[in-house]
Amino acid sequence: MPLDKEIITEGTAEEKKHHLLETIVEMIAVKVDELIESGGIESEPKLRGRRKGGSSRRKRILPSIVNQDAAPISREEIQDFINIDLHLIDSKDYFDKMFRKKRKT
């Protein structure tokens, strides 16, 4: 997806930002698809050498939500994130709603 010259030269700062983000995400999505299809991603990274003062076993950090049956993130979901969530994330209320840990009552 090439850059749109008209947006880059004549667009507002917000239009330029949005267009650049869309372009970058599309480029990355294509490369990630290629990498996955070529088998270039291993499920477990190989450990190299020993860490100073520690064991050679690496602690595995898991995401907070693990669903092995979940479908991969679609390009439509990426676009929704860019068009909606990315603009809202600076809002304290939105950020807290999405990322604050829920307290058990």
N, C-alpha and C positions, 0 to 999 in steps of 0.2 A: 504494500500500500504506500505509494509515494505521497509526499507532502503536497497539499493543495496550495499552490503559490499565491492565489488570491487571498486565502485565509491568513497565510503567514505575512503577507505584505500589507493587507488592508483591514484585517480583522481586529477586533478588540483583544485586549490582553486575555480575557476569559475565553474567547473563541480560539485564540492561538494555543492556550494551555490545554483546552479540551481536545483540539485537533492533534496536538503533539502526543498527549496521553493515549488517545485512540490508536495512533500510528505505532507508538512504541509497544503497546499491549498486543496489537495484531502481529507485529514482527516477532515478539517473544513467543506468542502462542504458536506460530508456525514453526519456529526453531525447536520449541519443546516437543511438539508433535513429531518432528523429524527425529529428535534424540530418542524419544520413547520407542518409536517404530524401529529404529536401528538397533535397539537393545543396548544403548549406551548408558543406561542408568541401572545401577545395581541396587537391590533392595537394602542391603546392608553394606555400609562403607567398610573398606579394608583398613585395619589399623596398621600404622607404620611406626615401628620402634616403641620405646617405652616413654611414658611421661615422667618428668622429674618428680621424685618423691612420692610417686603414686603407683598403683598397680597398672599393669598393661591393659587391663580391661577398661573399656570406655563405658561411661554411664550413658544409657540410652534415654534420651528425652522424648517423651511421647506428647503428641498434641493433646489438648484438653478434651477433645472429642474424637473418638476413633470409631469409625464405622467402615469395616472392611467391605461391606456390600454397597457402599455409596458409589454412585456414578462419578466419573471425572467431572470437573468443573467445565461447563460448556462455554463456548464463545459468547453466547447470549448472556450468560450469567456474568461473564467478565465485562461485557458492555454495560449491563445494568449496574455493576459496581462502579464503573467509571462515570456513568451518567447520573447516578443517584447517590450512592453511599459515599463516594469520594468527596463530593461537595458538602455532605452533611457531617463528615467525621470531625470537623473542627468545632462543631457545636457540642458544648459540654453535656447537655441533656442527652443528645443522640449517642455520644461516646459512652457515657455512663450506662445508658440503656443497653448498648450492645456489648460492652466489655467489662462492666463491673461484676465482680463475683457476687453471686446471690448468697445472702446469709441464710443459714438454716434456722428456722424458728421452732 
